[in-house]
Amino acid sequence: MDKQIETIDSAMKSINVASEEEKLKKLLKAEQKIAKLHFYLQDAQTGSGATVYEVARSDITATSAAAFGQVRVLDDPITARPEKDSQHLGRAQGMITSSGLDESALTMSLNFYFTAGEYSGSTLCIVGRNPIGSKNREFPIVGGTGVFRMARGYSISNTVSFDVATNYGVLEYTIYVAYVDADCM
């Protein structure tokens, strides 16, 4: 009986793999769509409404001019405008690591999870180096889910404001993304 179950299970896995391979082939041949998204992150690093938390640090983080080795996770609200109370579009969730020994630079891995509008339930993923003192910081779009399946492109980020007293920042993102319409399936 166990041998029959193994055979059936193996056959089902083969069918599922073949089905997913066919979906991928269709996606690769499908017409691409292009979108430009523009939104803001509300980044609260301290206080009762904090959205950024330290989870690890290196031996030299405390003495490093650039907080080298500090690892933080975040769950920032995404809003339509720079004001904190503007329309809520989703969350930016991920990890940021202080990775510059001598300069303020982060390595970031973020998922933009959209909860409103035409992209609700979809994600876009960025990974890259963030030289936080620079203007027009560019990050690659490395993938996505839902509407943004097979996504690729880039985003430009700027700091709109940062209040040193409250450790509260507003970050602007403009995203240029190519993706395959998942409805082509």
N, C-alpha and C positions, 0 to 999 in steps of 0.2 A: 504494500500500500504506500509506504514512504517513497519508494522508487517511482511510482505513478505520479505522486504529488510533485516530486522533483522534476519529472519530465513535463508535466503540465505547466509548472512554474517557469521552467526554462523556455518553453514555447511561448508563453505569454510575454516574457521579457523580450524575446526576439521580435514579436509583433510590435510591442511598444517602441523598441529602438527603430525598427523600420519605419513606423509611423512618424516618429520625430525626425528621422532623416529626410523623409519626404517633405515634411513641413519646412525644414531648413532649406531644402532645394528650392521650394516655392518662394520662400522669403528672399533668397539670394537673387532670384530672377524678377522679383516684384519691383514696380516703380517706386522710387524713393520720394518722400515728401521732405520739405524743408520748413523749419519753423524758427522764429526768433522769439525768445521769451525774455521778459524783463521783470525782475522782482527784487525784493530786499530781504536780508536776514536781520533779525532782531537778536543780537548777541549779548546776553547778560552773563558776565563772568563771575559775579559775586552777588550776595544778597539772597533774600527769601525767594525771589523769582529766578534764580540762576538757571541758565541753560547749558553751561559749560562747567565740567568738573575734572579736576586732576585725578588720574588713576595710577600714575607711576612717575618716577623721576630717577635720574642717574646720580652717581656719586658726586658729580660736579655741577648739578643743576643750580644749587644754592649759590655757588661762587661764580658761575658763568655769567658774563655780561648779557648773553642772549638766551638764558634759561635752557641751555643745551640739555637734551635728554628728557625734558618734561613731556609727558604724554597726557592728553586730555580727550575726553569724549564730549560730544555736544548733541543737543536736540533743540535747535533754534527754530522759532516760528518763521515761516516765509510769508511776507506780506506784499500787497500790491503797490504800496507806496512807502516812503521812508518812515511815516508816522507809525508808532507802535500799535495804535488802535485801527489802522486801516484794514481792508479786507484780508482775511486769513486765507492763504492759498495752499498751505501744507507745512512740512517740516524739513529742515536740513539736519540729517542725522549722520554722524560719523566720528572720525578720529583725527586729531591733529597732534603732530609731534614737533617740538622745537628741535630742528635738525641743523641749524647753523652754529658752528663753534664761535665764530667771531662776528656774526651779523644776525639780525632778527629775520630768520627764514623758517618757515614751517614746511613739513611734508603733510599733505592733506589727503584724506580719503573720505569723500562725502557722497551721500545719497540724498538727492532732492526728491522727497516723497510728496506728490501732489494730492490734495484731498478736496479740491474744489475745481469747478470749471471743466473744460473739455478734456483735461489731462488727469482728472481725478482717478486715483488708484494706480497711476503710473509712476515710474521713477526714472531719474537720470543720474548717472554716476560720474563723478570727476575724481581724478587722482593727479597729484603733482606737487610741484614746489611753489610755495607762496612767499615771495620776498615782501613781507608785509608793509614795508615802508615805501614801496613803489606804487606808481599809478598804473592803471590798465594791466593788472596781473592776469596772465593767460593760463588757463587750465584745459587739458584735453577732456573731452567727453569720451569715456571709454565704454559706455554701454547704457542700457536702460531696460525697462520692463513695461508691459502693458502696451499703451499706444507707442511708446518709444523703443519697442523691440528692435534690435540691431542698430541702435543709435550710435552716431559718431559725430564729432564736431569739436567745438571749443567754446569756452566761456571767458568773458572779460569781467574782472572784479575790481571794484574800487571801494575804499572806505569813505562813506558819506560823513560819518561823525564818530568820535570816540570821546566819551566823558571819563577822564582819568579818575575823578573823585568817586564815581559810581561803577567804574569798569564796565560801562555799557556802550556797545558799538552798534552802528547800523552799516551794513555792507550791501553794496549794490552789485547785482549780477545781471549781465546780458549774455544770453546763451544763443548760439547759432548751431542748430542741430539738424542733421539728416537722419531719417529713420524710414523704416518700412512699415506701411500701414498693416497692422495685425489683422485687419478685416479681410485682407487678400486671401486668407486661409479659407 
